[in-house]
Structure formats: C-alpha cells, structure tokens
Amino acid sequence: MTQVALITVHGMGETLPAYADGLMAQLRSRLGGLAPQVTMRSVYYQGILHENQRQVWERTAAGGKVRYDALRKFVLYGLGDAAGLETRKENPGSVYELAQGEIAGALLSCHAVRPDMPVVFVAQSLGGQVLSSYLYDAQKAAAGRPVGAGIWRDIDAWASGALGRELTASERVFLGGGTCAALVTTGCNIPIFVAAHKEMHIIPIAPPTSLFKWINFYDPDDVLGWPLQPLSQGYRTLVEDRAINAGGSIAGLLARSWNPLSHENYWEDSSALDAIAAMLRRLAA
C-alpha cells in the first residue's frame, strides 16, 4: 500500500517534461524495498511558457545580431519564467493560474491513490516560489481571506472548468496542502521576489501539518540559490537552511561545483538526496 507521495516542481529555464526522472531513480535506489510505498509525481509548468519563449528567441536570432547565445538564452528562458508568472497574474487564465493548475493536477493524481497520505514536495529554484505561492494562496482561501490571483481565487470555479465537477471535501483539503509533511527547496530564489518588501511583510506559509519540516539547500557559490532564514522571523522559525557544495561529490562535476553553474547540480548531490530519502523513509515506514 502506498504510504507517502513525492511531488517535484522544476525551476527556471528550458526544462523537459522528464526533468525529475533522474531524481526519482536515485531516490528509489536509496529507498530499496520501501520504494513501492512512495507515489512519485512531477509538476511541469514550463510547457505553458516554452513555446512563447522559443518564438521570441527565434525572432531575436533571425532579426538581430546578439552575442553570448547560451547565456542570453538562459536569461530569456529563466528570467522570462519568473517575469511571466508574476506579470498580469490576476487575469483569468494567466500563466500564474495555469501553473497552479498543474500543481493541483499532480495533487489530485496522488489523492486518487490514497486520499490521506502525507505529501513531500521537492522544489528546485523558481519552483520554490511557485509552490510557496500556491500553498500561501490555498491557506488564505481556507481562512476566508480574499485571494487575488490563481486557482484559489475561486477554487470551485476552477474545479468546474478543469474537472467538470465539484471537489469533494477530501480533495479540497488535499489540494490545499492539508497533508503536506515536508518541503525541500534547492537553489531557492524566493528572496528575489520579496527583497523589496519590509521585513514585517515577508511572511512564509503556515506549517500545513504538525509533521511539517522545511529544509532549504543552497550552495554559497550559486547566485540564484539563497538561504531563507535571513528573510524574516517567520522564515527563521519555519525553515532549516543547509549550505552544501552542490555536485562537489559527483565525478565529472567538480568543475561546476564551485561556481554559479552549481545551480543545476542540487538533485545530483548526495546531501540533498539523502535528506529527501530519509524524509520519505520516515513517512513510509
């Protein structure tokens, strides 16, 4: 019987739908005989953004002379993801809303396996901001506070359009993160989105369950990955920051472990993998 769900959320940049396959294989190997008790799903929102970004890239390449193609493409896709998710997010059918719909879909898939099982989220880079916003909106809606954007602005209307029916009470709780037992963020850039606000206004999500634990892995050499505890008292209480040398223990990746390229190495790092496996093992046992 499945005991726990693992749901991944990818980060910024050009991403393929199979982005989490390597991570899941590594975790199954570490879990051994407990692996069948873990339902694994991935959230893929890059598909909402990718085609538009590709067209802009191709028009730019055809219409003007630019240098540093690889870096420029990373900036276009990476920062374009972040800007696209935040721009006009209050509009119906916005990228922000569609990305939240992808998270809800992964959760519904897990709920269908077992309605009350604990969920462990693993979010890379921008995925930490996307997921945090989703859970924050869900908690506001549950408290009866107005939500300005996304599916939680009117979850019943979203369910009617996406599912063609109302949510059950169990589904509503599950979609709101009501069984979320852990969150692991890697290379998280939430600080970029909140740094312009006063500390008193930088408020994290509330712990969804009594079991909840949030571990944030960051590499000091990764300019896109940040510690979260310095943000505010709320983050200091909620999050455990762990500094690592992302990819430093992987043969062939040493050249990338001590510089900004480490941003892509977190899911290959033994410290992060061991911590995620330990969480899953504890909940599945």
PLY file of the C-alpha trace (Angstrom):
ply
format ascii 1.0
element vertex 285
property float x
property float y
property float z
element edge 284
property int vertex1
property int vertex2
end_header
0.00 0.00 0.00
1.30 3.46 -0.90
2.16 5.38 2.25
3.57 8.70 1.04
3.64 10.92 -2.05
6.62 12.73 -3.54
5.80 15.68 -5.82
8.54 17.61 -7.62
8.37 21.13 -9.04
11.02 22.24 -11.53
12.82 25.55 -11.66
13.52 28.22 -14.24
14.96 27.79 -17.69
14.46 25.43 -20.59
13.08 22.28 -18.95
11.94 18.94 -20.36
8.91 17.02 -19.06
11.17 14.19 -17.84
13.22 16.59 -15.69
12.65 14.61 -12.46
13.40 11.11 -13.78
16.97 11.10 -12.52
16.00 12.35 -9.07
13.26 9.74 -8.74
15.59 6.93 -9.83
18.17 8.00 -7.25
15.53 8.10 -4.52
14.14 4.68 -5.45
17.64 3.27 -5.21
18.11 4.75 -1.76
14.70 3.57 -0.54
15.20 -0.02 -1.63
12.28 -2.19 -0.51
10.30 0.86 0.61
10.28 2.39 -2.88
6.92 0.82 -3.90
5.30 2.62 -0.98
6.12 6.04 -2.48
3.92 7.53 -5.19
6.05 9.89 -7.31
4.65 12.68 -9.47
6.16 15.73 -11.17
4.67 19.14 -11.87
5.54 20.53 -15.29
4.61 24.16 -15.93
7.38 25.04 -18.40
5.16 23.82 -21.22
2.88 26.80 -20.58
5.79 29.19 -21.18
8.17 27.41 -23.51
6.52 27.92 -26.90
6.21 31.69 -26.45
9.81 31.93 -25.27
11.02 29.82 -28.18
9.30 32.11 -30.66
10.87 35.21 -29.09
14.29 33.53 -29.16
13.95 32.58 -32.82
12.74 36.06 -33.83
15.64 37.63 -31.98
18.17 35.28 -33.57
16.76 35.98 -37.03
16.24 39.70 -36.67
19.29 40.99 -34.88
22.91 40.27 -34.04
23.41 39.32 -30.41
26.33 37.76 -28.55
26.68 35.20 -25.76
23.91 32.98 -27.11
23.96 30.38 -24.34
23.91 32.95 -21.55
21.35 35.10 -23.34
19.08 32.09 -23.87
19.35 31.16 -20.19
18.38 34.70 -19.21
15.45 34.74 -21.65
14.04 31.41 -20.52
15.00 31.73 -16.84
14.06 35.30 -16.07
11.25 35.06 -18.60
9.72 32.30 -16.48
9.81 34.45 -13.37
8.50 37.56 -15.11
5.81 35.63 -16.94
4.48 34.05 -13.78
4.21 37.38 -11.96
3.02 39.63 -14.80
-0.74 40.13 -15.02
-1.20 37.12 -12.79
-4.63 38.36 -11.68
-6.03 37.88 -15.21
-8.23 34.82 -15.77
-6.20 32.11 -17.48
-2.89 33.76 -16.54
0.36 31.79 -16.52
0.26 32.02 -12.72
-3.17 30.38 -12.67
-2.22 27.71 -15.20
0.92 26.79 -13.25
-1.15 26.40 -10.10
-3.49 24.16 -12.05
-0.54 21.89 -12.83
0.26 21.60 -9.10
-3.38 20.83 -8.35
-3.40 18.15 -11.05
-0.39 16.37 -9.53
-2.01 16.51 -6.10
-5.29 15.12 -7.42
-3.39 12.24 -9.01
-1.87 11.41 -5.62
-5.20 11.82 -3.84
-6.67 9.19 -6.17
-4.07 6.71 -4.92
-4.69 7.38 -1.23
-6.75 10.36 -0.03
-4.99 10.92 3.28
-1.35 10.17 2.56
1.35 12.64 3.56
2.99 14.64 0.78
6.64 15.58 0.43
7.34 18.38 -2.05
10.75 18.89 -3.66
11.04 22.22 -5.48
14.04 23.45 -7.44
14.91 27.12 -7.98
11.87 29.11 -9.14
9.72 26.10 -8.28
10.08 27.05 -4.62
8.42 30.41 -5.27
5.72 28.82 -7.45
4.87 26.20 -4.84
5.09 28.59 -1.90
2.67 30.96 -3.63
0.28 28.08 -4.31
0.26 26.96 -0.66
0.06 30.54 0.61
-2.97 31.24 -1.61
-4.62 27.99 -0.50
-4.15 28.88 3.15
-5.61 32.35 2.60
-8.64 30.84 0.88
-9.13 28.31 3.68
-9.09 31.16 6.21
-11.77 33.02 4.26
-9.40 35.78 3.15
-9.59 37.12 -0.42
-7.08 35.72 -2.93
-6.18 37.98 -5.83
-4.91 35.50 -8.41
-4.64 31.85 -9.29
-6.97 28.92 -8.81
-7.60 29.67 -5.13
-9.28 32.95 -6.02
-12.27 30.72 -6.81
-11.38 27.06 -6.38
-14.94 25.96 -7.13
-14.90 27.72 -10.50
-11.51 26.18 -11.28
-12.75 22.68 -10.42
-15.85 23.17 -12.55
-13.78 24.20 -15.55
-10.88 21.78 -15.10
-12.72 18.74 -13.78
-16.30 19.33 -14.80
-17.48 18.76 -11.24
-17.21 19.97 -7.66
-14.34 18.97 -5.41
-15.06 16.56 -2.60
-14.26 17.74 0.92
-11.27 15.38 1.00
-9.95 16.67 -2.33
-10.26 20.27 -1.20
-8.16 19.60 1.90
-5.58 17.60 -0.04
-5.29 20.25 -2.78
-4.70 22.89 -0.13
-1.66 21.04 1.18
-3.57 19.69 4.15
-1.43 16.56 4.34
1.89 18.17 3.40
4.50 16.74 5.75
7.68 18.17 4.25
9.10 20.61 1.74
12.63 20.52 0.36
13.76 23.52 -1.66
17.00 23.51 -3.64
18.60 26.60 -5.15
15.59 28.57 -3.96
15.22 32.18 -5.10
12.23 33.32 -3.01
14.39 36.22 -1.69
14.42 37.77 -5.17
10.63 38.07 -5.05
10.32 39.51 -1.54
13.52 41.52 -1.00
11.85 44.82 -1.91
9.32 44.45 0.93
9.73 45.42 4.57
10.62 42.55 6.87
7.26 42.73 8.64
5.55 41.96 5.33
7.72 38.94 4.45
5.51 36.16 5.76
6.00 32.48 4.87
3.35 29.82 4.60
1.98 28.40 7.84
3.04 24.83 8.66
0.36 22.75 6.89
0.61 19.87 9.38
2.18 19.11 12.75
4.71 16.88 10.94
5.81 19.64 8.58
9.52 20.23 8.06
11.09 22.59 5.51
14.73 22.09 4.55
16.30 24.59 2.17
19.54 23.57 0.45
21.68 26.31 -1.06
25.20 26.48 -2.42
27.10 29.65 -1.39
28.54 29.77 -4.93
25.08 29.70 -6.52
23.90 33.27 -7.10
20.37 32.00 -7.82
20.13 29.91 -4.63
19.64 31.66 -1.30
19.28 30.93 2.41
15.76 31.70 3.62
16.18 32.22 7.35
17.54 35.80 6.96
14.28 36.92 5.32
12.18 37.33 8.47
11.38 35.86 11.85
8.72 33.70 10.24
11.28 32.08 7.95
13.81 31.72 10.79
11.23 29.73 12.73
9.95 27.63 9.85
12.95 26.80 7.64
16.19 24.94 8.21
18.87 26.25 5.84
21.65 23.85 4.85
24.67 25.09 2.90
26.15 22.46 0.60
28.67 22.19 -2.23
26.15 21.15 -4.87
27.60 18.48 -7.13
31.00 18.56 -5.50
30.85 14.86 -4.71
29.87 13.82 -8.24
32.64 12.63 -10.52
32.96 14.89 -13.54
31.03 17.76 -11.96
33.80 19.16 -9.80
34.44 21.91 -12.33
30.87 23.14 -11.78
30.64 22.68 -8.00
32.49 25.84 -7.01
30.84 28.41 -9.29
27.34 29.64 -10.31
26.83 26.58 -12.54
26.20 24.68 -9.30
22.57 25.85 -9.62
21.85 22.84 -11.83
23.53 20.27 -9.57
21.38 20.08 -6.44
19.39 16.99 -7.43
22.62 15.11 -8.02
24.08 15.99 -4.61
24.25 13.20 -2.04
23.43 15.52 0.89
20.14 16.59 -0.66
19.28 13.11 -1.92
19.98 11.51 1.46
17.80 14.08 3.26
14.86 13.56 0.89
15.17 9.78 1.11
15.25 10.00 4.91
12.02 12.00 4.92
10.30 9.51 2.65
11.60 6.56 4.63
10.30 8.01 7.89
6.83 8.57 6.44
6.64 5.27 4.55
7.87 3.02 7.33
0 1
1 2
2 3
3 4
4 5
5 6
6 7
7 8
8 9
9 10
10 11
11 12
12 13
13 14
14 15
15 16
16 17
17 18
18 19
19 20
20 21
21 22
22 23
23 24
24 25
25 26
26 27
27 28
28 29
29 30
30 31
31 32
32 33
33 34
34 35
35 36
36 37
37 38
38 39
39 40
40 41
41 42
42 43
43 44
44 45
45 46
46 47
47 48
48 49
49 50
50 51
51 52
52 53
53 54
54 55
55 56
56 57
57 58
58 59
59 60
60 61
61 62
62 63
63 64
64 65
65 66
66 67
67 68
68 69
69 70
70 71
71 72
72 73
73 74
74 75
75 76
76 77
77 78
78 79
79 80
80 81
81 82
82 83
83 84
84 85
85 86
86 87
87 88
88 89
89 90
90 91
91 92
92 93
93 94
94 95
95 96
96 97
97 98
98 99
99 100
100 101
101 102
102 103
103 104
104 105
105 106
106 107
107 108
108 109
109 110
110 111
111 112
112 113
113 114
114 115
115 116
116 117
117 118
118 119
119 120
120 121
121 122
122 123
123 124
124 125
125 126
126 127
127 128
128 129
129 130
130 131
131 132
132 133
133 134
134 135
135 136
136 137
137 138
138 139
139 140
140 141
141 142
142 143
143 144
144 145
145 146
146 147
147 148
148 149
149 150
150 151
151 152
152 153
153 154
154 155
155 156
156 157
157 158
158 159
159 160
160 161
161 162
162 163
163 164
164 165
165 166
166 167
167 168
168 169
169 170
170 171
171 172
172 173
173 174
174 175
175 176
176 177
177 178
178 179
179 180
180 181
181 182
182 183
183 184
184 185
185 186
186 187
187 188
188 189
189 190
190 191
191 192
192 193
193 194
194 195
195 196
196 197
197 198
198 199
199 200
200 201
201 202
202 203
203 204
204 205
205 206
206 207
207 208
208 209
209 210
210 211
211 212
212 213
213 214
214 215
215 216
216 217
217 218
218 219
219 220
220 221
221 222
222 223
223 224
224 225
225 226
226 227
227 228
228 229
229 230
230 231
231 232
232 233
233 234
234 235
235 236
236 237
237 238
238 239
239 240
240 241
241 242
242 243
243 244
244 245
245 246
246 247
247 248
248 249
249 250
250 251
251 252
252 253
253 254
254 255
255 256
256 257
257 258
258 259
259 260
260 261
261 262
262 263
263 264
264 265
265 266
266 267
267 268
268 269
269 270
270 271
271 272
272 273
273 274
274 275
275 276
276 277
277 278
278 279
279 280
280 281
281 282
282 283
283 284
